[in-house]
């Protein structure tokens, strides 16, 4: 039964991940929010800012990080999906039953 549920989910997830990785950063930019709390790997650090603000030959900055604490698009998606998935599952009554 679990395998049957996994097939449609994979058909949905692969194109969805491709959108989040390839299309959305090009449309919306790499960073989408500022956070006062530093979470490694999903936010711009001081080192990222130093590397990314170097001007290349075309007169443009090399990377997406301009300010320390900017949240990458995929990091924002991760934070918001983890924060809201439980609430949405309760509202739609699609949460997994407890084992108690």
C-alpha positions in Angstrom: 0.0 0.0 0.0 2.8 2.4 0.8 4.5 1.7 -2.5 1.2 2.6 -4.3 1.1 5.9 -2.5 4.7 6.6 -3.3 4.4 6.4 -7.1 2.1 9.4 -7.6 4.0 11.4 -4.9 7.3 10.9 -6.9 5.6 12.0 -10.1 4.6 15.2 -8.3 7.8 15.7 -6.3 10.4 15.5 -9.1 8.9 18.3 -11.3 8.2 20.3 -8.1 11.9 20.0 -7.0 13.0 20.9 -10.5 10.8 24.1 -10.3 12.3 25.0 -6.9 15.9 24.4 -7.9 16.0 25.7 -11.5 13.1 28.0 -12.3 12.1 29.8 -9.2 15.6 31.2 -8.4 15.9 32.5 -11.9 12.5 34.2 -11.6 12.5 35.4 -8.0 16.2 35.6 -7.2 18.3 33.4 -4.9 17.5 35.1 -1.7 14.0 36.0 -0.5 14.0 37.0 3.1 16.1 38.4 6.0 16.4 36.5 9.3 17.7 37.7 12.6 18.5 34.1 13.6 21.4 32.5 11.7 20.8 28.9 10.5 23.8 27.5 8.7 23.6 26.3 5.1 20.2 27.9 4.3 21.3 31.5 4.9 24.0 33.8 3.7 26.9 34.0 6.1 29.6 36.7 6.4 31.9 34.5 4.2 29.2 34.3 1.5 28.8 38.0 1.5 32.5 38.6 1.2 32.7 36.2 -1.8 29.5 37.2 -3.5 29.9 41.0 -3.4 33.1 40.9 -5.4 32.5 42.6 -8.7 33.2 40.5 -11.8 34.4 41.7 -15.2 30.8 42.7 -16.3 30.4 45.0 -13.4 27.9 42.7 -11.6 28.3 41.0 -8.2 29.3 37.4 -8.4 26.6 35.9 -6.2 23.3 36.3 -4.6 24.3 37.2 -1.1 24.4 40.9 -0.3 23.7 41.0 3.4 24.4 38.4 6.1 21.2 36.6 7.2 19.5 36.5 3.8 17.6 33.3 3.4 18.0 31.3 0.2 14.7 30.5 -1.7 15.0 26.7 -1.0 15.7 27.4 2.7 12.6 29.6 2.9 10.6 26.8 1.4 12.0 24.3 3.9 11.3 26.5 6.9 7.8 27.4 5.8 6.8 23.8 4.8 8.1 22.4 8.0 6.3 25.1 10.0 2.9 24.7 8.2 2.7 21.0 7.2 1.4 19.9 10.6 -1.3 22.6 10.7 -2.4 21.8 7.1 -2.5 18.1 7.9 -4.7 18.7 10.9 -7.1 21.0 9.0 -7.4 18.6 6.0 -7.5 15.5 8.4 -4.6 13.9 6.4 -2.3 13.5 9.4 -0.9 10.1 10.2 -2.7 8.2 13.0 -0.8 8.0 16.2 0.5 4.6 17.4 -0.9 4.9 20.9 
